[in-house]
Amino acid sequence: MPGTPSSPGIHVAVRDDRLDLLRGLCLLKMFLTHLWPQPVDLQPLFGFVSAAEGFFLISGVTTGIVYRSRAAKLGIQAATSALLRRSVRLYLLNLALIFIFFAAETTHILPYSQLRPAGFSPFDLLSFNQPYFLQVLPRYALYLAFAPLVLVALRRGWTVLLLAISLLFWAAVQIFGRGLALPFVEHGPYGFLVLAWQLPFFGGMIAGFHRERLGEGWRALSSFSRLVLPALLFSGFVILGLAHFNGLLDRGGEGMARLFGREQLAPGRLIDLLCAAAFLFALTDRFLIPLRRFAGWLLLPFGRHALYIFLAHIATYGLCLILGPWLPFRLDGHPVRLAIADLLHFSLLWALARWTPLRRQLAL
């Protein structure tokens, strides 16, 4: 959990470099997953949890930290208004991207809607269940739209009630599954159900709001409880994940889906997320100074401007789809070519993260 860094001499600010480093790492993993098939699948090294869970969790924590501070400095109305403006801006940008991809497919520039063989419907523009690289943004925008209510409730001391409601929604999805999909916007192919995946975001927001109190508890833990125990638990999930992905456990079994299913954020997957988050946060906390020195130049710009860079990577994905058929060679199955393409892709996104004018224009 976020708190005051344990390393001496580190200034505590509203932004937390440990969280930004970890969110930057989540984005890198998402880029590798979304853009093109990689020669080595890194997913089993993280157990069953993916970068998307980490992204929602860390974004929720950051939202709680930043907007609690903004409410204290500028007032609750200013903080809630900023959250709503950000939610609306992000959703409109999401709609613009969906429209561009649909238009590109209609003109046969790129094959966008492989998941919609029946063809284009204007109603599809409003769906949250777009192809995988556009499933995060509408859900994130919806959570931001409800974040002002959560912020007000947290300031009134309703933390336990909020956490109970969030857990209740998540538990209901475990029981009823797709029966609790949101009408109109969660039709079609499923990525992750809104009422289940709200738990990492709002649970993270609650943790971020109570950052100081949780930080005191974190520092009071022994080194074994902070680092060794989460490492052991996380390693256990990694071993299970390796066994599953290598066919030693039933890959298509209903029991595995109930325990580790992504769509409903199943209990095993949620526990895996908590163990991975605790271990990676403890590791980042312990080695913050060397990590910031050797990896901060790459990860911190991504982590600090995560939504902006996420939007940029969707644009680069579309560009790659357009240019792909014109390339005189294929990237699939060629590690050297893939490595060069990944390097060029990361370099472009890193340059965009550092390019202030566009970042300020989008205000994300």
MOURWO-V221763 format. One record per run of one state. SS is the DSSP state (2 for helix, 1 for strand, 0 for the rest). FROM is the first residue (numbers start at 0). TO is the last residue. Records with the same first field share a line. If there is no record, write none. Layout:
# MOURWO-V221763
SS=FROM-TO ; FROM-TO
This chain:
# MOURWO-V221763
0=0-15 ; 35-41 ; 46-49 ; 74-74 ; 106-120 ; 126-130 ; 155-157 ; 180-192 ; 209-209 ; 220-221 ; 245-252 ; 260-265 ; 286-286 ; 294-294 ; 304-304 ; 324-333 ; 354-354 ; 362-363
2=16-34 ; 42-45 ; 50-73 ; 75-105 ; 121-125 ; 131-154 ; 158-179 ; 193-208 ; 210-219 ; 222-244 ; 253-259 ; 266-285 ; 287-293 ; 295-303 ; 305-323 ; 334-353 ; 355-361
